[in-house]
């Protein structure tokens, strides 16, 4: 309960200080103008960074797709090579069998 009363006192004190603030001070006006221009500059930079981020994100997505395509092509190529090797093995076995048959007939 005590902390609520203390917070209320601090809030009232801050409000009274804000009421007593002289906004016509040239230094204060210059500071506000400077802060405003800095805010504008930061907003411009933020927008540029967001644009660059979106561009990089798109590029990343495109590169990821290309990598997946390349990996799929590699897998397909490996599969074809395995199938080709199996066919060669089959042909070798058939050739061996035929040679054995020829040898039998020649004897």
C-alpha positions as CSV (number, residue, x, y, z in Angstrom):
1,X,0.0,0.0,0.0
2,X,2.9,2.3,0.8
3,X,4.4,1.8,-2.6
4,X,1.2,2.9,-4.3
5,X,1.1,6.1,-2.3
6,X,4.8,6.8,-3.1
7,X,4.1,6.1,-6.8
8,X,1.2,8.5,-6.7
9,X,3.3,11.2,-5.1
10,X,6.1,10.7,-7.7
11,X,3.5,10.9,-10.5
12,X,2.0,14.1,-9.1
13,X,5.4,15.6,-8.8
14,X,6.2,14.7,-12.4
15,X,2.9,16.2,-13.6
16,X,3.5,19.4,-11.7
17,X,7.0,19.6,-13.2
18,X,5.6,19.1,-16.7
19,X,3.0,21.8,-16.1
20,X,5.7,24.2,-15.0
21,X,7.8,23.4,-18.1
22,X,8.4,26.5,-20.2
23,X,8.0,25.5,-23.9
24,X,8.9,28.9,-25.1
25,X,12.6,28.5,-24.3
26,X,14.7,28.7,-27.4
27,X,17.1,25.9,-26.3
28,X,14.2,23.6,-25.6
29,X,12.7,24.5,-29.0
30,X,16.0,23.8,-30.7
31,X,16.3,20.5,-28.9
32,X,12.8,19.5,-29.9
33,X,13.5,20.4,-33.5
34,X,16.8,18.4,-33.4
35,X,15.0,15.4,-32.0
36,X,12.3,15.8,-34.6
37,X,14.9,15.8,-37.4
38,X,16.7,12.8,-35.9
39,X,13.4,11.0,-35.6
40,X,12.8,11.7,-39.3
41,X,16.3,10.5,-40.2
42,X,15.9,7.3,-38.2
43,X,12.5,6.6,-39.8
44,X,14.1,7.0,-43.2
45,X,17.0,4.6,-42.2
46,X,14.5,2.2,-40.8
47,X,12.5,2.1,-44.0
48,X,15.7,1.5,-46.0
49,X,16.8,-1.3,-43.7
50,X,13.4,-2.9,-43.9
51,X,13.6,-2.8,-47.7
52,X,17.1,-4.3,-47.7
53,X,15.9,-7.0,-45.3
54,X,13.0,-7.9,-47.6
55,X,15.4,-8.0,-50.5
56,X,17.8,-10.3,-48.6
57,X,15.0,-12.5,-47.5
58,X,13.8,-12.9,-51.1
59,X,17.3,-13.7,-52.2
60,X,17.7,-16.2,-49.4
61,X,14.4,-17.9,-50.4
62,X,15.5,-18.0,-54.1
63,X,18.9,-19.4,-53.2
64,X,17.4,-22.0,-50.9
65,X,15.1,-23.1,-53.8
66,X,18.1,-23.3,-56.2
67,X,20.0,-25.4,-53.6
68,X,17.1,-27.8,-53.3
69,X,16.8,-28.1,-57.0
70,X,20.5,-28.9,-57.3
71,X,20.3,-31.4,-54.5
72,X,17.4,-33.1,-56.2
73,X,19.2,-33.2,-59.5
74,X,22.2,-34.8,-57.7
75,X,20.1,-37.4,-56.1
76,X,18.5,-38.2,-59.4
77,X,21.9,-38.4,-61.0
78,X,23.2,-40.7,-58.3
79,X,20.1,-42.9,-58.7
80,X,20.7,-43.1,-62.4
81,X,24.4,-44.0,-61.9
82,X,23.4,-46.8,-59.5
83,X,20.8,-48.1,-62.0
84,X,23.4,-48.0,-64.7
85,X,25.9,-49.8,-62.6
86,X,23.3,-52.5,-61.8
87,X,22.6,-52.9,-65.5
88,X,26.3,-53.3,-66.3
89,X,26.5,-55.9,-63.6
90,X,23.6,-57.7,-65.0
91,X,25.1,-57.6,-68.5
92,X,28.4,-58.9,-67.1
93,X,26.7,-61.8,-65.4
94,X,24.8,-62.6,-68.6
95,X,28.0,-62.4,-70.6
96,X,29.7,-64.7,-68.2
97,X,26.8,-67.1,-68.4
98,X,26.9,-67.0,-72.2
99,X,30.6,-67.6,-72.2
100,X,30.2,-70.6,-70.0
101,X,27.5,-71.9,-72.3
102,X,29.7,-71.4,-75.3
103,X,32.5,-73.2,-73.5
104,X,30.2,-76.1,-72.8
105,X,29.2,-76.3,-76.4
106,X,32.7,-76.2,-77.6
107,X,33.8,-79.1,-75.5
